[in-house]
Amino acid sequence: MQHADYCRHMLAEVSRTFAIPISMLRPSLRDAVTTGYLLCRIVDTVEDEAALDLESRERLYASFLAVLERGAAVDAFEAAFRALPGASADLELARHLGRVAEATDSLPARLRPVVVRWVAEMARGMGIYSHRAPGSDGLVALSTLSDLERYCYFVAGTVGHMLTELFRVEVAELDPTRALALESRAEEFGLGLQLVNILKDITDDSARGWSFIPRTICWREGLEPVDLLSEGHRRAAHAAVLPVFERADRALDTALEYCLALPPTATDVRLFCLLPLWMAVRTLELARGNDAQFTPSRPVKVSREEVAHLVAECHARAADDDALRQGYAALRGTGVRACA
């Protein structure tokens, strides 16, 4: 299997959700975004893998950056993941960093530096946050809403910038005015999607010892982050996460303007951005005021049937700004609005 074919195969393995919009992109963008996304997933695996200690993570971040930026050998990085138990798609991907790096190196000269620059910035930022120590409740937690925004910049704002630069290079219809509108909204686009992930994954993050719901907004409600999952603190837990919902709302509103700044004639690029946005908005509405976000056995998830409906709606509205605004407003008007 050639490296590009391997990347397309692994994209479907690690994220069927993102494989759908990426597959809609024109070939040059599709290849660049695929390799960029897979590199980001490998960085995520360094951050998330429970079997790694701090020293191992530091070594792996450094090794990853050496491979990406200087073409260093991948042997040590891949060997470290082969030594870990498990056969998840993410672990298998990390064990084959070399194939993704080769595919990245084969990108056109106008695209490769964009991918490398922003993925490297993500890796360096995530390396900083890997030094956070657990609090007295046993969780590693962010401190303030500003701390959360800074974390989201590294893990998602960088992706917004990477995509925007790729669009500027490849989308001929993108005039300077539209390009400036994209650049000014790129971080918010990434931030909105990431905040939705954080709000729907509170129980999963807690299980691996993390809370991205900042301590200070929990303290205002008399809670520690670990208390968010307690049945006896439901009302306080909903009040604690409310500022994160409000910040996500503002970011998603800006994300819509990001999508509308893309030329209506660039349908493939609009769809690529609209599908994750529509999914994020619907997921946020499902999570809003819903006890499921604090209950491990009840994941907040859009059904397959509704995913199909959202995809069809994006296709139908993609080139019509007014229709997109109406569709977005309708999505924001659905779901559970207040806690019981």
N, C-alpha and C positions, 0 to 999 in steps of 0.2 A: 504494500500500500504506500503510495507516495505521500509526502508530508502534508500537502494540501488536502488530500483525500482523508488522511488520518484526522486532521483538524476538523473537517466537516463531520466526520463520524463521531468524534468525541464531543463536539458541540451538542449534538442530539442526546448524547449519553449524560452529560452533566447538566443540561438545561433545555428541556423540550420547549419551555416557555419562551426563551430568548431565541431558540433556533428558528421559530416561526417568523418573527419579524426580520431577523438577519437574512433569511433565505429570500426575502423580497427585494433586497438591495441589488443594485447593478453590480456586475462581477467584481470590479476593482474595489469598490467599497465593501462588498460582501467578504472578500478575502482578508482585507485589512481589519475589519471589525471582528471577524471570526478569530483571527490570531490574537488581537488585542483582548477580546473577551476571555479567551482561554488563558492568556498570561495573567489576567486579573484573577481568574479562578485559582490559579496556582498560588498566587500571593495570598488569597483567602485561605487556602489550605494550610499554608505556613502559619497563619494567624489562628486558625480554628482547631487544628489537630491537637487533641487532648494529650496525646502521648509525648508531645514535645515540651521540654523545659525551656526556660528563658535563654540559657546559653545556646541550646540547639537552634532556637528561633533566630537568634542574632546571627549565628553562623550561616543559616539557610538564607536569610535576607541578603547577607553580604554575598553569598555564592550566587544567588539569583541575579543580583545586580551586575556581578562580574560577567555572567553569561550574557545578559541582555545588552549591556553597554560596551563590553570589551571583547566579546566572543570567547570568553574563557571556557575551559572544559566543563562539561556537565556531570562528569562521573560522580563527584562527591555529593552533589545535590540529589541526583537520582538514587544513589546508593543509600542515602539517609532515609528516603521514603520506602525503598525496597526492604529495609530492615524493620519497618513498622508492620504490625499485623493489620489485616483488613484488605478488602478487595473492592472498595467503593470506587465509583467512576472518578471522583476527585483525587483519590490516592493514585489510581492508575494514571491519571493525567500528569500528576506531579512526578511520577516515576518515568515519564517520557518527556520531560522538559525539552530535551534535545530536539525532538521532532517538531515541537511548536517553535523553538528558536530557529530551526532551519526554515520553517515556513515563513517566519517573520523576516528572516534575512532575504528571502526570495521576493518580498514585496517590492514594488517599484520604488526607486530612489526618492520620489516625491512623497511617499506614504510611510515608509519604514521609520524615519526619524520621528514622525509624529507619534506613532505607537510607542516607540521606545521611550521618548521623553516623558510622556504622561504616565505610563505604567511604572517607570522608575520612580516618579514622584509619589505615586501611590505606595509603592513598596517602602520607600523611606519614611513616609508618614505613618504607615502601619507599624513599622519597626519602633517608632517612638512610643506608640500606645501599648506595645507589647511589654513595656517596663512597668505598667500600672500594677500595683500590689493589691491583694484583697483587703477589704475592710474587716471590721470586727464581726460582720455578719457572714463572712466567708465569700462575698461576691466582689469581683473587680468591677467597679462602677465609675461612670463618668461623674463629673462634679457639678456642672452647671449647664444651662441651655447653650451658652456660648461654647463650652467644651464639647457638647454634642455636635454643634454646627461645625466646629473645627475637625472633629473626627469624620463627620460626613463629607467634608471637603476632600479629605485624603482618600476615602474609600469610594466616593461617588462623584464629587465635584470634578475630580481629575478626569473621570470618564466623560463627563459633560464637555470638558475642554478638548479631550482627544477627539470625540465625535465631531465637535464643531470645526476643529482644524481640518479633519478629513473631509467634511462637507465643503469647506471653503476651497479645498484643492480640487475636488472631484465634481462638484455640482456647478456646471457652467452657467446656469440660470441665476446663481446667487450673486446679486449685485451688492455693492458696498453698503448700501443702507440696510439691506436684509442681513448681511454678514455682521454688521455692528450690533443689530438687534439680537442676533444669536449669541454673540460673544458676551453681551451684557447679561444674558439670562442663562448661560451654560451651567453655572454652578447651582443655581436654583433648580434647574431641571434635574440634575443628579440628586440634589438634596431631597427633593420631594419624593422621588422613588425610594431613596434609602430610608427616609423616616417612616414610610409606610411599611417597609420590611421590618423595621425595628418595632413598630407598634403591633404587628401581627405575630412577631417571633419572640415576645417577652418570655414565654415559658421555655422555649428551646434555648434561648440565651442563658436563662437562669440555670438550666440543667447542666450547662458547660461552665458555670461559674462566673457569668458576666451579667451586668445590667447596663443597658444603654439608656435607660431612664435615669436621668441625673439624680444624685443624692439630694441636692438642695430642693428640688421640686417635690421629692418624697417627704423630706423633713417638714415642709410647709403644711403637710397633711398629717403630721405626727407619725410617719412611717419611715422604715428603712426599706431599701429596694427589695430585700428578701420578703417583706410583708405583702408585696403586691399580689402574691399568689395565695394568700391566706383568705379563706372564705369569710372570715370574720371582719375583713377590712375592705369589702367590695366597694362601698360608697366612697371611702377615702381613696382607694386605688383608682377609681374612675376620675376623681378630682385631681389626683396627682398627675395622671397622664394627659389631662386636658391641655396644658400648655404645649405639649408635643403635637397633639392633634391640631391645635391652632396654627402652629408653625408649619406643619405639613400642608394644611389648607392653603396658606399663603404661597408656599413653594409650588404647589400643584397649579394654582392659578397662574403663576409665572411660567410654569412649564407649558401650559396651554398657549401662552403668547410666544414661547419659543417655537412650538410646532407651527403656529400661524405665520411666523417669520420665514419659514421655509417656503420656497416658491411653490405655488399650487401645481405647477407643471412637473415638479420633481415628486411625483406620486410615490415612488418607491421609498424615498427618504422620509416623506411625511408619514407614510404607513409605519415605517420602522420606529418612528418616535411616538406616533399616536397609540399604537397597540399597547406598549407598556404603560403609557399614561392612563388610558381607559381602564386597564386592569388595576392600576394603582388607586385610581379614584373609587372604583367599585369596591376594592378591598378595604379601603379606608372607611367607606360607609358601612360595610359589614362589621367592621371592628368597633365603630363608634358606639360607646355605651354598652357594648356587648361583653358579658362576663366571660365569654369564650376566650378572650385574649389573655385571661388570667388562669385558664383551666387547661392543664396539659393534655387532657383527653379530648379536647374540643378545638381543633385547629380552625383558624379563620381562613377560609379558602373559598374562592369563586368556583362554582360548579363547572363541569365540562360543558354542559349545555349553555350556560351563560357565557363562557369563554367564546364559544362558537358564535353566539349572538353579538358579542362585542366586536369580534373580528369582522363579521359581516357589516356591522354598523360603521366601523372605521373605513372599510372599503367604499361604502355607499357615500360617505360624507367627505372623504379625504381632500377633494379639490375645492370644497365649498366652505369658506370661512364662516359664514352665517350659520350654516347647518352644523358645523363643528362646535360653535359656541352654544347653540341650542342643545346639542347632544351632551356636551359637557355639563351644562346647567341641569339637565334632566338626571344625569348620573349623580350629581351632587345633591339632588333632592330625594334620593332613595336611601334605603337602609335604616338602621336603628339610630335614632337621633339623641336619645337621652337614656341614662341608666335608670333602671327600675328602682 
